[in-house]
Amino acid sequence: MEGVEIEDKQEEIIGKQLYDYQQEDLKQIFERFETSPANYKLLYQLPTGGGKTVIFSEIARRFIAQKNKKVLILTHRIELCRQTSTMLNVFDVNNKVINSQVKELPDADQYMAFVAMVETLNNRLNEKKIDLSEVGLVIVDEAHHNSFRKLFKFFDHTFMLGVTATPLSSNIKLPMKDTYQELIVGSSIASLIKKGFLSKATIYSYDVGLGTLKVGINGDYTVSSSEELYTSDDMRSKLLYAYEQRAKGKKTLIFNNGINTSKYVYETFRAKGYDVRHLDNSHSKKERLEILTWFKNTPNAILSSVSILTTGFDEPTIETIVINRATRSLTLYFQMIGRGSRVLENKKTFDVIDLGNNAARFGLWDSEIDWQKIFRSPTQFLESLISDDEIERRFRYVMPTELREMFSKSEEVLFDINAAYDHTLITREKSSTVIDKAIAQHKKIILENTEDLMEALSLIRLLKYDIEDRIRRYCYCICNSTRNYKEWAIDDYTSRLKKEVMRAL
């Protein structure tokens, strides 16, 4: 295990017979080979888990057999080079990896396919150390990355096939429609789930205030602002709460935005006695192998990571994905969730814990999405994304089933802050009466379900997120959502509720 496994060997390709949906996509692609100019640039979209490495390996095999021309496959990570080379070998495509140790290609005539890292190949071509003029097809893996563009000038007269799960450029200033002339859309996530090729995701979203996050020049939230938010005691507490509520005892992969955050997460779970490890790109190859082997073989393992496992990593036994970060990257959103989508005989579903309002921003993972529209009008798509403020305004707290059972003697446990505030506008009462009524309602349901003071105080602690939700809504009503005010209001609400309950008992 290299830390990255073959994305989908499909039982050694089942005698190299591809699935029906893969065969249909291949048919469309080869039609373009026959009907389009030799320098045509075609983009192909297929969801993570759909077997894109399998497909473009078969494309390479058929293209070589039919055209008697060589194929070059470009990747942006060394692990993906190894993965691709291994898959080509499965398809009996004799290939050579052009890595940093390869300075020249004196044996080029012995190979019909080459796999190369972008930077390495760019250096060799600029130095004129390598001649790839016989290449008839260039396949670009993870084509949404823009680092590949620097190589295109060397292949002006070559057919270019980009492959990606998300045809949305990593740089909005360099849209993919300016590079590729056409997009072929493969099967949707929903259809692959229905056919049994992907597991179905159940997403649990928890309200997270993202007001302190800053957007960087790459269009996503900065690591520094993310670290400040996600290393806070409140967020670590929310993460632990969500895990224990939804994922306890399940193999769990956690994605963070920042090494410090991941280390804090590791320490948080370790302090509670959980079997947890941390992994980032500073780990050596040996360390990475050891950690991922442990993760593979440990049923209840928790692995806290930083971006490193978003592509090319395959561990089908993952039961829960935790997105402990916010992102404005649609690609990253799909990649993170996709790590849990592999199917096993006894695994047809998996859970996603979303702690970054990501599902509200992009929609559910298996929702239908118009990739053609995104390809043609990426700016319009990005501008249509709902703002963080609006997401938080729309968020509706739902009391977990386990907690609701503790209030089984109460007919109603919810309190509509917005309706109560609207009532004050009609009656001209002070807005603060909304909080008075909310506290009174919490007191009521606590007293309905216990006569024991210690148990009552325990229930108040369990109502933490309900209290936070009420204060958040109240702050929107009175147009005061500063962080300091919210924190004070939550503390004051909790303190008053405790006093009221203690007086009653």
Secondary structure, 3 states (H helix, E strand, C coil): CCCCCCCCCHHHHHHHCCCHHHHHHHHHHHHHHHHCCCCCEEEEECCCCCCHHHHHHHHHHHHHHHHCCEEEEEECCHHHHHHHHHHHHHCCCCEEEECCCCCCCCCHHHCCEEEEEHHHHHHHHHCCCCCCCCEEEEEEECCCCHHHHHHHHHHCCCEEEEEECCCCCCCCCCCHHHCCCEEEECCCHHHHHHCCCCCEEEEEECCCCCCCCCECCCCCECHHHHHHHHCCHHHHHHHHHHHHHHCCCCCEEEEECCHHHHHHHHHHHHHCCCCEEEECCCCCHHHHHHHHHHHHHCCCCEEEECCCCCCCCCCCCCCEEEEECCCCCHHHHHHHHHCCCCCECCECEEEEEECCCHHHHHCCCCCCCCHHHHHHCHHHHHHCCCCHHHHHHHCCCCCCHHHHHCCCCCCCCCCCHHHHHHHHHHHCCCCHHHHHHHHHHHHHHHHHHCCCHHHHHHHHHHCHHHHHHHHHHHHHHHCCCCHHHHHHHHHHHHHHHHHHHHHHC
